[in-house]
């Protein structure tokens, strides 16, 4: 009779190795959930501020580019549409002969109607409202506007014409850009301060809650840096999850705002966020988590050293 085969150690299937749990468990810890909620809220406000800053900067840049080197000349309506069109064409031709003008184009009645349609509604080409004639003038690239010389040339052809060099708009855009930047940076600074204070408090609270566990780790030979590292990793995971939740809420809010604002798309150009803005927005949760890890680790080390 054959002897029964004895299974060797290598033949016995082994259970897959499990990842060692952290000695500082946060299961059932209300403070951990509170930290995640704080992180989600902070990320939502911070990312919203970044969105406003990025979209506002992009919009101001687009408007500045549109107004840079541009002049609009308005010819009041006389009630004779044909005569107004003739005067506008003559003025555009005279302006193109100027050295500082690269192009001068008289807008047609339909183009002017489309410009005022968001405010007055569709006129359907009825001619019920006398429309002024507009001439879009583009200056030579790099040329400095000599407003007095341009005004003399314009007045020599159409004395009642009005020149708008968009200076007031450009100045207002500069003030708008600075205001948006100040508000966004203020919000980011307040959110960052709140996160730092909340994480520091959470780190000290966690150490007090797990005091016995920390003492056992010290008796086993663990150093303060090890304990602080454990706490830092826990905070990193919680704030990263909270940050991703805040990012999702901010993106949903942006999508909803875009749908609501689509009705005024004819008045305002669509808001866009450049590549740099998207990079800052999408990496905001990771940035907040890294800062929280650093704050938690530093606070834990300071608290542990005070206990010695």
C-alpha positions in Angstrom: 0.0 0.0 0.0 1.1 3.4 -0.8 1.6 5.8 1.9 -0.6 8.9 1.8 1.1 11.8 0.3 1.9 14.5 2.9 1.4 17.9 1.5 4.4 20.1 1.6 4.4 23.6 2.8 4.7 24.9 -0.7 1.6 22.9 -1.8 -0.7 24.5 0.8 -2.5 27.5 -0.7 -1.8 30.7 1.1 -4.3 33.4 1.7 -3.5 36.6 0.0 -1.6 39.0 2.2 -3.7 41.8 3.6 -2.5 45.3 3.9 -1.7 46.1 7.5 -4.2 48.4 9.1 -3.1 51.7 10.6 -2.8 51.6 14.4 -4.6 54.9 14.4 -8.0 53.8 13.3 -10.6 56.4 12.5 -13.6 54.1 12.0 -16.5 55.5 13.9 -14.5 58.7 14.7 -16.9 61.7 14.1 -13.9 64.0 13.9 -12.7 62.2 10.7 -16.0 62.6 9.0 -16.1 66.3 10.1 -12.7 66.8 8.6 -13.9 65.3 5.3 -16.9 67.7 5.3 -14.7 70.7 6.0 -12.4 69.6 3.2 -15.2 69.3 0.8 -16.7 72.7 1.7 -13.3 74.4 1.5 -12.5 72.7 -1.8 -15.9 73.9 -3.2 -15.3 77.5 -2.3 -11.6 77.5 -3.3 -12.3 75.8 -6.7 -15.3 78.2 -7.3 -13.0 81.1 -6.7 -10.4 79.7 -9.1 -13.1 79.3 -11.7 -14.2 82.8 -11.4 -10.6 84.1 -11.5 -9.8 82.0 -14.5 -13.0 82.7 -16.4 -12.8 86.4 -15.6 -9.2 86.7 -16.6 -10.0 85.0 -19.9 -13.0 87.2 -20.6 -11.1 90.4 -19.8 -8.3 89.2 -22.1 -10.7 88.6 -24.9 -12.4 92.0 -24.6 -9.0 93.7 -24.4 -7.9 92.0 -27.5 -11.1 93.0 -29.3 -10.8 96.7 -28.2 -7.0 97.0 -28.7 -6.4 99.1 -31.8 -10.1 99.5 -32.5 -12.1 102.7 -33.0 -15.9 102.9 -33.6 -17.4 105.9 -35.5 -21.1 106.5 -35.3 -23.0 108.6 -37.8 -26.4 109.7 -36.5 -29.4 108.7 -38.6 -31.0 111.4 -40.8 -34.1 109.4 -41.7 -32.8 108.8 -45.3 -31.4 105.3 -45.2 -29.8 105.5 -48.6 -28.1 108.8 -47.8 -26.8 107.5 -44.5 -25.3 104.4 -46.2 -23.7 106.6 -48.8 -22.1 108.9 -46.2 -20.9 105.9 -44.2 -19.2 104.4 -47.3 -17.6 107.7 -48.2 -16.2 108.1 -44.6 -14.8 104.6 -44.6 -13.0 105.2 -47.9 -11.6 108.5 -46.5 -10.4 106.8 -43.4 -8.6 104.0 -45.2 -6.4 106.7 -46.9 -5.0 107.5 -43.4 -1.6 106.2 -42.5 -2.7 105.0 -39.0 -5.8 103.1 -40.3 -5.3 99.6 -41.5 -9.0 98.9 -42.3 -12.3 100.8 -42.1 -15.5 99.0 -42.7 -19.1 100.4 -42.7 -21.5 98.0 -41.0 -24.6 97.2 -42.9 -28.1 97.7 -41.4 -28.6 94.0 -40.7 -25.3 93.8 -38.8 -26.3 96.8 -36.7 -29.7 95.2 -36.0 -28.0 92.1 -34.8 -25.9 94.2 -32.4 -28.9 95.8 -30.8 -31.2 92.8 -30.9 -30.3 91.6 -27.3 -31.7 94.9 -25.9 -34.4 96.0 -28.4 -35.5 92.6 -29.8 -35.7 91.7 -33.4 -36.5 94.5 -35.8 -36.9 92.2 -38.8 -35.5 94.8 -41.2 -38.7 96.9 -40.9 -36.9 100.2 -40.6 -39.3 101.3 -37.9 -36.4 102.7 -35.9 -33.8 105.0 -37.5 -30.5 103.3 -37.0 -27.2 105.2 -36.9 -24.5 104.0 -39.2 -21.4 102.4 -37.6 -17.9 102.2 -39.0 -15.4 99.7 -37.5 -11.9 101.1 -37.7 -8.8 99.0 -37.1 -5.5 100.8 -36.6 -2.2 99.7 -37.9 -0.5 97.2 -35.6 1.7 99.0 -33.1 0.5 102.4 -34.2 -0.4 105.1 -31.6 -3.8 106.6 -32.0 -3.6 110.3 -32.9 -7.2 111.1 -31.9 -7.0 114.7 -32.9 -5.8 113.9 -36.5 -8.4 111.2 -36.8 -11.1 113.5 -35.6 -10.2 116.2 -38.1 -10.3 113.7 -41.0 -13.7 112.4 -39.8 -15.2 115.8 -39.3 -14.1 116.9 -42.8 -16.3 114.3 -44.3 -19.2 113.9 -41.8 -19.2 116.8 -39.3 -21.8 115.2 -37.0 -19.9 111.9 -36.6 -19.0 110.7 -33.1 -15.7 108.9 -32.4 -15.4 106.2 -29.7 -11.9 105.0 -29.0 -13.1 102.5 -26.3 -10.7 104.1 -23.7 -13.5 104.1 -21.1 -14.2 100.5 -21.7 -10.5 99.5 -21.6 -10.0 101.4 -18.3 -13.1 99.7 -16.8 -11.9 96.3 -17.9 -8.6 96.9 -16.1 -10.5 97.8 -12.9 -12.7 94.8 -13.3 -9.8 92.5 -13.7 -8.1 93.9 -10.6 -11.3 93.6 -8.6 -11.8 89.9 -9.6 -8.2 89.1 -8.7 -8.4 90.7 -5.3 -11.7 88.9 -4.5 -10.5 85.6 -5.7 -7.2 85.8 -3.8 -9.0 86.9 -0.7 -11.4 83.9 -0.8 -8.4 81.5 -1.5 -6.5 83.0 1.5 -9.5 82.7 3.8 -10.2 79.1 2.7 -6.5 78.2 3.1 -6.4 79.7 6.6 -9.6 77.8 7.6 -8.1 74.5 6.3 -4.9 75.0 8.1 -6.7 75.8 11.4 -9.1 72.9 11.0 -6.4 70.3 10.2 -4.2 71.5 13.0 -7.1 71.1 15.5 -8.0 67.7 14.0 -4.5 66.5 14.4 -4.3 67.5 18.1 -7.7 66.0 18.7 -6.8 62.7 17.1 -3.7 62.5 19.2 -5.7 63.1 22.4 -8.3 60.5 21.3 -5.7 57.9 20.5 -3.4 58.7 23.5 -3.3 55.1 24.7 -2.4 53.8 21.2 0.3 56.4 20.9 1.8 55.5 24.3 1.8 51.8 23.2 3.6 52.7 20.0 6.2 54.6 21.9 6.7 51.7 24.3 7.3 49.5 21.2 10.0 51.8 20.1 8.1 54.0 17.6 9.5 57.5 17.3 7.5 60.7 17.1 8.1 61.0 13.3 6.5 57.6 12.8 3.4 58.5 14.7 3.2 61.9 13.0 3.5 60.1 9.7 0.6 57.8 10.4 -1.6 60.8 11.4 -0.5 62.7 8.3 -1.4 59.9 6.0 -4.9 59.6 7.5 -5.4 63.3 7.1 -4.1 63.2 3.6 -6.7 60.5 2.6 -9.6 62.3 4.3 -8.8 65.7 2.8 -8.2 64.2 -0.7 -11.6 62.5 -0.7 -13.2 65.6 0.6 -11.4 67.7 -2.0 -12.6 65.5 -4.8 -16.2 65.8 -3.5 -15.8 69.6 -3.5 -14.4 69.5 -7.0 -17.4 67.4 -8.3 -19.8 69.9 -6.6 -18.0 72.9 -8.1 -18.0 71.3 -11.6 -21.7 70.6 -11.3 -22.4 74.2 -10.2 -20.4 75.5 -13.2 -22.4 73.3 -15.6 -25.7 74.5 -14.0 -24.5 78.2 -14.2 -23.6 77.7 -17.8 -27.1 76.4 -18.6 -28.8 79.2 -16.8 -26.5 81.8 -18.4 -27.0 80.5 -21.9 -30.0 82.8 -22.3 -27.7 85.9 -22.1 -25.2 84.5 -24.5 -26.1 87.1 -27.1 -25.2 89.9 -24.7 -22.1 88.4 -23.1 -19.6 86.1 -24.8 -19.3 82.6 -23.5 -17.2 82.2 -20.4 -14.2 80.0 -21.0 -11.4 78.7 -18.8 -7.9 78.5 -20.2 -5.5 75.5 -19.9 -3.7 77.1 -16.9 -7.0 77.6 -15.1 -8.1 74.0 -15.7 -4.8 72.7 -14.4 -5.1 74.8 -11.2 -8.7 73.6 -10.8 -8.2 69.9 -11.3 -5.1 69.8 -9.1 -6.7 71.8 -6.3 -7.8 68.7 -4.3 -4.3 67.2 -4.4 -2.8 70.5 -3.5 -5.1 70.9 -0.5 -4.4 67.3 0.6 -0.6 67.8 0.4 -0.9 71.0 2.5 -3.1 69.3 5.0 -0.6 66.4 5.3 2.2 68.8 6.0 0.1 70.8 8.5 -1.1 67.6 10.3 2.4 66.1 10.5 3.9 69.4 11.8 1.1 69.8 14.4 1.5 66.2 15.5 5.2 66.5 15.9 4.9 69.7 17.9 2.2 68.1 20.2 4.2 64.9 20.7 7.3 66.9 21.7 5.4 68.9 24.2 4.3 65.7 25.9 7.9 64.6 26.6 
